Amino acid sequence: MTKNKNKKGFTMFQKKRKRKKQSTLLYVDATNKSYERAISEFKRKVKNSNMLKELREREFYEKPSAARRKQRKQRLIKIKSLRLDD
């Protein structure tokens, strides 16, 4: 029996899998630094990596339709603000 992958249209019935983003581990080397400086550096890295924003977004489940609605609304607001600048 041949594998189904060779048949035409087989991929149509397979579920599409989303690739997970590789988690980047934030760390600070504090061997030659004071702990206050290391903590402030770590806070800066967390703020710049948008990790807190992502955690807030994932705190509650949001339906895909609600997420699309939210994105559409933000897009319209951005377009309106660009039109006002002209």
N, C-alpha and C positions, 0 to 999 in steps of 0.2 A: 504494500500500500504506500502510495506517495504521500509526502507531507502536504498539508493543506496550504502552506505558505506559497506553493507554486501555482495554486489555482487563482484565477482571476476573480477579484472582488472579495477575497478573503479578509483583507484588512478593513473592509467596510463594517464587518460585524464585530470586530474587536473593540474593546473599550480603550479609549485614549487615556494614557497615564500621564499625569502631570509630573514633571521632574521637580523634586524637592531642592530647594536652595541649600547649598552647603552652609552649615552654620559656621560663622567665623567666631572663634573664641577670643574674647577681649582679655588681654592680660597686660600687666605693667611690671617691668623688671625693677624691683625695689632694693637691689643689693647695695648700691652705693648712694641711695637717696633716703631722706627722712620719710617717715610714713605719711606725714601730712601732704608732702609733695606727691607721693605716689597715689594717694587717694584723690587729690585734685586732678592728676593726670588721667586716672581711670574714669573719673566723672566726665572729663572733657571727651574722652574717647567714646563713652556711652552716648553722650549728647550728639556727637558728630556722626555716629553710626546709625542714627534713627531707630535704635533698638526699642526705646520707650514708646515711640509712636506705633511701632508694629505690635508691641505687647498690648497697648490700649485698643488697637483695632481687633486683636484676637481675643479680647477679654470676653466678648459675647458673640454668639453666632449671628451672622448677618446673611439673610437669604440672598442668593445670587441676583434675583430681580431687584431687591432693595439696593444692593451694591451698584448695579448698573444705573438705577435711578439716581443714586447719589453722585456717581461719576458724571452723568449727563447734566445734572444740575450745576455741578462745579464747572463743567465745560462751558455752559451757557453764561455763567457769571463771569468767567474769564473772557469770553468773547465780547460781552457787553462792556467790560472795563477797557478792553482794547479799542473798541469802537468809540468810546468816550474820549480817549486820548487823542484820536485823530482830528 
